[in-house]
Amino acid sequence: MRIAVIGGGPGGLYFAALAKQLDPMHEIVVWERNAADDTFGFGVVFSDETLGGIEHADPAIYEAMACTFARWDDIDVHYRGEVVTSGGHGFAAMSRRRLLQILQERCMALGVTLHFQNQAPSAGELAATHDLVVAADGVNSATRTEYAETFRPALDARRCKFMWLGTDLVFDAFKFYIAETPDGVMQIHGYPYDATGSTFIVEMNTAVWKRAGFDALAGREFAPGASDDESIERVRTLFAGILGGHSVVGNNSRWINFTTVRCASWRHRNIVLLGDAAHTAHFSIGSGTKLAME
Ligand SMILES: Cc1cc2nc3c(=O)[nH]c(=O)nc-3n(C[C@H](O)[C@H](O)[C@H](O)COP(=O)(O)OP(=O)(O)OC[C@H]3O[C@@H](n4cnc5c(N)ncnc54)[C@H](O)[C@@H]3O)c2cc1C
């Protein structure tokens, strides 16, 4: 089969690696518009169940991932000076950058063709010359929009604002800090991704976000890859008590609203949606990458 994959995120790359192993005769090409080492975000979390699935599907990918995992069991909720701990969960996490590297290397070793810094031809063009087109083109999927009549997507932009940041504070659990500020409740979702850092997501209701003055910083144009540094500086000050002198850094980080994506169908002729293009999972359950790969 000739297979075209639009998007070299975790979903597209993992699919390409597994499909090539099912039949090495498949000709598989992945188009990724970013450079190989360009990525947004920091860490991604996997549960023990998901890791079992990856180990079963491709032990080589699993082995490479297992070398870099941060592992922990607890979920700590910090609220009004108390910590409520729920144990025995079994989480592992790693940096998104390292995950993409592992998947890219595996694809190349198996003979998948990867085109970086290449906008893919449209799904319609690819469908005419390939047996199968996998549209793993992310939450804002152009393929989903192009064939909206078949996929019938429902996009639900939620009301909270959040920003995906990183810190060199290495948490020892999945951390939820509920902070009661003069402007209202703000929440931190923190989890380690390796021995050097943690993901640090700041989330709040839009009304709180406005009262805190973040809306005054909104509406600006950012260069590709740039972060909202003024907001990040304010986040550093607001959460200095949690950070204890550690830094907070951005990577293509801006205030956004989470969009729940649901589709009535994931297939249009020989074009199939995969990953965030087809469905999203809220970041608080740390499962978007898992769902894109499963
Ligand atoms: C704040 C935040 C925190 C998150 N935390 C977690 C977490 O802890 N754990 C977790 O599992 N998930 C998490 N997620 C979700 C996770 O990032 C996504 O679910 C996951 O990346 C989906 O993978 P994907 O391959 O479907 O899409 P993506 O990772 O979005 O990849 C799509 C790729 O397609 C490329 N592309 C798009 N259009 C084209 C085109 N026309 N031509 C070429 N390339 C194209 C894009 O450049 C991109 O690289 C989080 C998300 C957010 C926003």
The ligand as an ORCA input file, in Angstrom:
! r2SCAN-3c Opt
* xyz 0 1
  C      -1.477     22.359     27.659
  C      -1.492     20.964     27.138
  C      -1.016     19.949     27.949
  C      -1.049     18.642     27.498
  N      -0.584     17.680     28.328
  C      -0.620     16.410     27.918
  C      -0.141     15.370     28.757
  O       0.318     15.579     29.863
  N      -0.212     14.113     28.309
  C      -0.712     13.834     27.092
  O      -0.744     12.661     26.728
  N      -1.153     14.784     26.258
  C      -1.133     16.070     26.639
  N      -1.604     17.045     25.815
  C      -2.219     16.696     24.542
  C      -1.228     16.348     23.477
  O      -0.317     17.388     23.255
  C      -1.986     16.022     22.183
  O      -3.120     15.259     22.484
  C      -1.096     15.249     21.238
  O      -0.005     16.035     20.857
  C      -1.890     14.808     20.011
  O      -1.018     14.223     19.073
  P      -1.311     14.338     17.522
  O      -0.198     13.597     16.859
  O      -2.708     13.935     17.241
  O      -1.264     15.883     17.183
  P      -0.086     16.948     17.334
  O       0.858     16.570     18.392
  O      -0.752     18.272     17.435
  O       0.679     16.844     15.946
  C       0.132     17.297     14.728
  C       1.287     17.644     13.812
  O       0.797     17.898     12.505
  C       1.563     18.929     11.932
  N       0.770     19.464     10.813
  C      -0.489     19.979     10.855
  N      -0.910     20.302      9.620
  C       0.095     19.974      8.775
  C       0.256     20.064      7.356
  N      -0.713     20.542      6.563
  N       1.413     19.646      6.807
  C       2.408     19.148      7.591
  N       2.313     19.044      8.945
  C       1.165     19.444      9.524
  C       1.816     19.875     13.083
  O       2.938     20.698     12.849
  C       2.041     18.892     14.239
  O       3.410     18.572     14.411
  C      -1.566     18.352     26.210
  C      -2.010     19.381     25.374
  C      -1.988     20.670     25.830
  C      -2.476     21.773     24.921
*
